[in-house]
């Protein structure tokens, strides 16, 4: 319990004094995860809409696969990305291993199934309502996707935020592909694992509280930017 | 709204600038946990204008990274594994830099009575006889390999141990955390132990047997196998590591007034 209070106090002071090392790793955490979120959303959201409007043979299989991959263990993703990006692997020439880019790639793989599955669920519900209307207007496939994506944007935001939550708190994969290198690939979660390993529980907890605070701040600001959850609107 | 979000993301993506000279070196957790790297790296940066990026892993994984060519050099402490690495042609040579020592940590009450033993082998025999809880790294690291060789020299068969022997498969710090939680015996390097923040009821019980000395060596990755390895920087770093400047810093490094490493490069 002592560690918990010490951690809270330490977190408070590090944030108030803008501890330069904390700012650096927190900014890197945000940069990696937001990049991963943008890339993953760009893949997952159109994919979800496409799966809702198009009927083809492998559709059910792909949906089942996406749902199953939501539970993909990050360590496995990390190992697969490591093997691919390693100098002795197929993509080794790119020299991407142990860089923030490698961490983004791993996180994208982890959160695409999650975002796509949640998004597909809500778009499918919307498609049931819109189906007759859009068919009667004889719009193209692409127009259907765009309409659905735009009108389901609130639900899609939730899907994206779920992806963000999974990515920002992820440690197993980015530890393997990023390597937790000081001033290069160390982020909040890997720093927490490192400090726990050193037995510095208070500092590790402090970093954990900062991580929680960061996640809340990002969620709040995205809601604010997109003007959801305001009075008089829903 | 989407524009604002995208712009913000683009700004965050930019600015991943890289220093001019950087190389990657895999080191063992025990070296990093000692805190010595926090002294050496800034000095290296200052003297050579070289940024050494450390990958802190177990010896097993460090050698693996060297084999795959994902690092430029490794600094580890497991002689047999290092020599195998060289024999297989993955490294160019092996340079001894310094040594520290392993210590036996255990509950302060010392139920197996190892504190007054004459040798490390005798201490392990006592622990096995008392069937006192023991935490093993179990992660194929240098420390784990050392522990296994010590059990062998004490004529004990690890595979036949009961459930008092816990192979946790974790790094030094995590294993020490486990030992602290279980109040168990554990083999640790002195540096990790001194720097460890969660000692609980544990205490340093036995040290000093020469077999517990722990030699660190520097191994450059073979550029003939991996053309992208930065051999010139690796060589420059090696020159620094065996220099008088490194000697002064390594021999002068202390935690709580205790000297940790002895420089022995030739």
Interface residues (C-beta under 8 A of the other chain):
Chain A: X27 X30 X31 X34 X35 X37 X38 X86 X87 X88 X89 X92 X95 X97 X98 X100 X179 X180 X181 X182 X183 X184 X194 X196 X197 X198 X199 X200 X201 X222 X225 X226 X227
Chain B: X1 X4 X5 X6 X8 X9 X12 X13 X16 X24 X29 X33 X51 X53 X54 X55 X56 X67 X68 X69 X70 X171 X172 X173 X174 X176 X177 X180 X195 X196 X197 X198 X199 X226 X228
